[in-house]
Amino acid sequence: GQIVCKIQRDLLKIAQSGIEGQEDMNMDEVPKDAMRDWLREHRGHVPLSTVLRTPYNLTITTLTAHESSLQADVHQLYFQYQQEVHNDLNPLTEREEIDWSDATKDYIEKASSMLKATYPSTVLPSMTSSFTAFYRFLVETPFNNNALYHQQYRINNVLVAVGVVDVVPDGLSSVYAFYHAKFSKTICSLGKWMILQEIDYCRKNNLRLYYLGYYIHSCSKMRYKIDYQPSQLLCPSTFRWVDAKEAQAKLNEESPERHCCTLYVSDPHISLETQEESHKDEAVKHVSLDVGLDSVVTIDMLHENGQEIVRPLLEEFVKHTGPDLSRRCILKLV
């Protein structure tokens, strides 16, 4: 199963105390030849005089995803990362039709112009197809054009990594990260370092929580999320937050094969099934309903026949949204 993981801002203490495998981006400790050679090899269109300038200048720039994606080196780094780390197909291999989804006409024109200026006509259809897949994955958002951000990490103006984040009301949500795999292996562990930078971003912007996204216990590539403490996992049954270490132990003990079980237990003396039914029944009573009147109502305010019709719908709604979230929703009945 997939479990959402959040990390409290106290995690910033990790930067001082250290964790296994952590590396800080201290340019003075990087062998001069290694950094110089890497920058020279990956400088792209950055002038050589800028690339070799010392001391090295690290910048972290936050842009909207739409703005960032119109810079050619961003999607090029994404394609390279997907190939090297996840064994994706070469982007020159056309895999699907060109699908801009809900992109605005203005964005399509700007992106098309950027692609035409970057690639010869022989590969333009394939690259456009691959770019639209990148757009749908890490640029498009169901909310508005300013809901998703790219944090660009550059050294002497050479793009090293991109962190894709959502700024949510109570914190920062880490959506995805892509970077130069060779740089991460030979110079600095970029994945862990980027997480610490995002935690620092939370601290500087008074964001209380840091969300590391889904946690799949059977996926070894996601185990690193539990290393950051204090942290919590969201129970997939009750939608309550549970200490991550305790949740990890419960997954190993109660669901060693499927790694999916109820993590939150409010009373160890009452069966999980009874507790879940109690939470669901109580939540159903508090779901606000829009039935076309001047004010919202709850199920108890409906006639008996109406309650019989609506109750199964509300139970299904609570099952999928969770008791806590369902209480904050208004369900429109049509």
Secondary structure in CASP SS format (residue, H / E / C, confidence):
PFRMAT SS
TARGET T0000
AUTHOR 0000-0000-0000
METHOD secondary structure of the structure
MODEL  1
G C 1.00
Q C 1.00
I E 1.00
V E 1.00
C E 1.00
K E 1.00
I E 1.00
Q E 1.00
R H 1.00
D H 1.00
L H 1.00
L H 1.00
K H 1.00
I H 1.00
A H 1.00
Q H 1.00
S H 1.00
G C 1.00
I C 1.00
E C 1.00
G C 1.00
Q C 1.00
E C 1.00
D C 1.00
M C 1.00
N C 1.00
M H 1.00
D H 1.00
E H 1.00
V C 1.00
P C 1.00
K H 1.00
D H 1.00
A H 1.00
M H 1.00
R H 1.00
D H 1.00
W H 1.00
L H 1.00
R H 1.00
E H 1.00
H C 1.00
R C 1.00
G C 1.00
H C 1.00
V C 1.00
P C 1.00
L H 1.00
S H 1.00
T H 1.00
V H 1.00
L C 1.00
R C 1.00
T C 1.00
P C 1.00
Y C 1.00
N C 1.00
L E 1.00
T E 1.00
I E 1.00
T E 1.00
T E 1.00
L E 1.00
T E 1.00
A H 1.00
H H 1.00
E H 1.00
S H 1.00
S H 1.00
L C 1.00
Q C 1.00
A H 1.00
D H 1.00
V H 1.00
H H 1.00
Q H 1.00
L H 1.00
Y H 1.00
F H 1.00
Q H 1.00
Y H 1.00
Q H 1.00
Q H 1.00
E H 1.00
V H 1.00
H H 1.00
N C 1.00
D C 1.00
L C 1.00
N C 1.00
P C 1.00
L C 1.00
T C 1.00
E C 1.00
R C 1.00
E C 1.00
E C 1.00
I C 1.00
D C 1.00
W C 1.00
S C 1.00
D C 1.00
A C 1.00
T C 1.00
K H 1.00
D H 1.00
Y H 1.00
I H 1.00
E H 1.00
K H 1.00
A H 1.00
S H 1.00
S H 1.00
M H 1.00
L H 1.00
K H 1.00
A H 1.00
T H 1.00
Y C 1.00
P C 1.00
S C 1.00
T C 1.00
V C 1.00
L H 1.00
P H 1.00
S H 1.00
M H 1.00
T H 1.00
S H 1.00
S H 1.00
F H 1.00
T H 1.00
A H 1.00
F H 1.00
Y H 1.00
R H 1.00
F H 1.00
L H 1.00
V C 1.00
E C 1.00
T C 1.00
P C 1.00
F C 1.00
N C 1.00
N C 1.00
N C 1.00
A C 1.00
L E 1.00
Y E 1.00
H E 1.00
Q E 1.00
Q E 1.00
Y E 1.00
R E 1.00
I E 1.00
N C 1.00
N C 1.00
V E 1.00
L E 1.00
V E 1.00
A E 1.00
V E 1.00
G E 1.00
V E 1.00
V E 1.00
D E 1.00
V E 1.00
V E 1.00
P C 1.00
D C 1.00
G E 1.00
L E 1.00
S E 1.00
S E 1.00
V E 1.00
Y E 1.00
A E 1.00
F E 1.00
Y E 1.00
H C 1.00
A H 1.00
K H 1.00
F H 1.00
S H 1.00
K H 1.00
T H 1.00
I C 1.00
C C 1.00
S C 1.00
L H 1.00
G H 1.00
K H 1.00
W H 1.00
M H 1.00
I H 1.00
L H 1.00
Q H 1.00
E H 1.00
I H 1.00
D H 1.00
Y H 1.00
C H 1.00
R H 1.00
K H 1.00
N C 1.00
N C 1.00
L C 1.00
R C 1.00
L E 1.00
Y E 1.00
Y E 1.00
L E 1.00
G E 1.00
Y E 1.00
Y E 1.00
I C 1.00
H C 1.00
S C 1.00
C C 1.00
S H 1.00
K H 1.00
M H 1.00
R H 1.00
Y H 1.00
K H 1.00
I H 1.00
D H 1.00
Y C 1.00
Q C 1.00
P C 1.00
S E 1.00
Q E 1.00
L E 1.00
L E 1.00
C C 1.00
P C 1.00
S C 1.00
T C 1.00
F C 1.00
R C 1.00
W E 1.00
V E 1.00
D E 1.00
A H 1.00
K H 1.00
E H 1.00
A H 1.00
Q H 1.00
A H 1.00
K H 1.00
L H 1.00
N H 1.00
E H 1.00
E H 1.00
S C 1.00
P C 1.00
E C 1.00
R C 1.00
H C 1.00
C C 1.00
C C 1.00
T C 1.00
L C 1.00
Y C 1.00
V C 1.00
S C 1.00
D C 1.00
P C 1.00
H C 1.00
I C 1.00
S C 1.00
L H 1.00
E H 1.00
T H 1.00
Q H 1.00
E H 1.00
E H 1.00
S H 1.00
H H 1.00
K H 1.00
D H 1.00
E H 1.00
A H 1.00
V H 1.00
K H 1.00
H H 1.00
V C 1.00
S E 1.00
L E 1.00
D E 1.00
V C 1.00
G C 1.00
L C 1.00
D C 1.00
S C 1.00
V C 1.00
V E 1.00
T C 1.00
I H 1.00
D H 1.00
M H 1.00
L C 1.00
H C 1.00
E H 1.00
N H 1.00
G H 1.00
Q H 1.00
E H 1.00
I H 1.00
V H 1.00
R H 1.00
P H 1.00
L H 1.00
L H 1.00
E H 1.00
E H 1.00
F H 1.00
V H 1.00
K H 1.00
H H 1.00
T H 1.00
G C 1.00
P H 1.00
D H 1.00
L H 1.00
S H 1.00
R C 1.00
R C 1.00
C C 1.00
I E 1.00
L E 1.00
K E 1.00
L C 1.00
V C 1.00
END
